[in-house]
Amino acid sequence: MPRQDRFLTPNQMARVRDVALLGMITPLVIERRSGVTDSNAAENAYGDDALTYTITNESRRTTVQGWFYSTPTPMQEVDSGQVVTVNTYRLYLPVGTDIRPGDHVHVATNPTDDYTVSDTTGEGSWLALLACSLRKRE
């Protein structure tokens, strides 16, 4: 019997991804955050490059369908010892979506809420979908 180096064949992985895409029904807008050197910034008074971050223009904006959800997570406050509930935000996207930590995400179903990408699983070797952790922008 021939040795198989992969858990799934490329064709089988494509079918798993097709199933994952069925849950991606929420329209999202991803905006790339990029560094811009500001030579007039106070931090640059001595010739150092001050790197500030801005959200880029329309050319760096991507619209994609994704699977967005939040999960209540109990946490204990350090000062009072009281247990409170906070939301953990997750986003699933198609494999190959151009998204990086620091990018901003706007969820079309709730346009008043904006999120910042904390991390992604883009470096994984077995990707049925791309998972992102988000934090709500205040």
N, C-alpha and C positions, 0 to 999 in steps of 0.2 A: 504494500500500500504506500503511495507516495506521501512524503511528508508535506504538510501544509504549514507555511510560515505565518499565516494570518488566521485570526479567529473567524473572520468573515471574508468572503471573496469581495472584490470591488463591486460586483453586481449586487450581492446581498447587502452591502453597506449602502448602496444607492437606494435600495428598497426601504431600508430602515430610515434613511433621511426623508424619503417620500412620506412615510407615516408621520414623522416629526413635523413636516411642513403643514400637515392637516390642522394642527393646533395653532398655527401662526396666522391669526386673523386680525390682529390689531395693527392699524396703520401707525407708523412711528416716523419721526424725523430725527436723524442723527446729525449733529453739527460738530465739526472737527475743531478742537482747541489747538491753537498753535502759538508758539513763542514768537514775540516780536521784540526786537531790540529797540529800546527807547533812549536815545542819546540825550534827551532833555530831562530825564528822570533825576530826582535828587540823589539817588544811589549811584549815579554815574558822574558825580562831580569831579572825580579824579581819573576819569577816562575808562573806568570799568564798564563793561557792558551790562546794563540792567535788563534782565529778561522779564517781560511782563506777558501775561497770557490774555488773549482775546479770542472771541468766537469769530470764526472766519465768515466770509461772505457767502452768497448763494452758491458759488462754484464748488464749495467744500461741504455742501449740504446733501444728505442722502435720504431718500424716502424708501422705506422697506416695511414689509409685513413681519410682525413678530408675535411672540407669546409673552405677555407681561402679566405678572401677578405679584401680590404681596402676601407674606405670611406673618401672622402675629407671633412675636418672640418674647417670652418673659425674661426680664432682666432685673437684677437686684441693684438698687441704688446704693452707692458706697456710704454716703453720709447718714441716711436714715434707716437703711436696711430694708426699706419698703420694696416690694416686688411690683414693677410696672410692666406694661406691655408696649413694645415698640414694633413697628413693621419692618420686616426685611424684604427688600425689593429685588426681584429677579427678572431677568429678561432672557428669553431664548430667541435666537436668530438663526437664519440659514447659515450653514458652514460657508466660509468665504466672505462673509459680510465684513466690510472695512469699518471696524470699530476698535477704538483703543481706550485704555484708561485715561480719564480726563475729558473725554468727549461728552457732549451734552445730549440728552435724549428728551424729546417732547412726545408724549403719548396723546394721540389724537382723541381718544375717548375721554380724556380729562385734560383739556388744554391749559388749565391753570397750574398744573403740576409739572415741574421740570426736574430732571434727574441728572446726576453726574455718574459716569461709569467708574466704578472702583477697580474692577478687574474683569478679565475675561478668561475663558478656557481655550483660547485660540492656539495655545502651544501644545495641546493634547495630541496624542497619536491615534486615538480612537474616538473620532468626533461624529456622533450622529446629529448633533446640533451644537451651536455655539452658545454657551451660557455666560451671562454677564451679571455681576452684582452691581446694584445701583444704590446711590444715596440721594435722598431728596434734597434739592437745592432750596436753601432758605432765602 
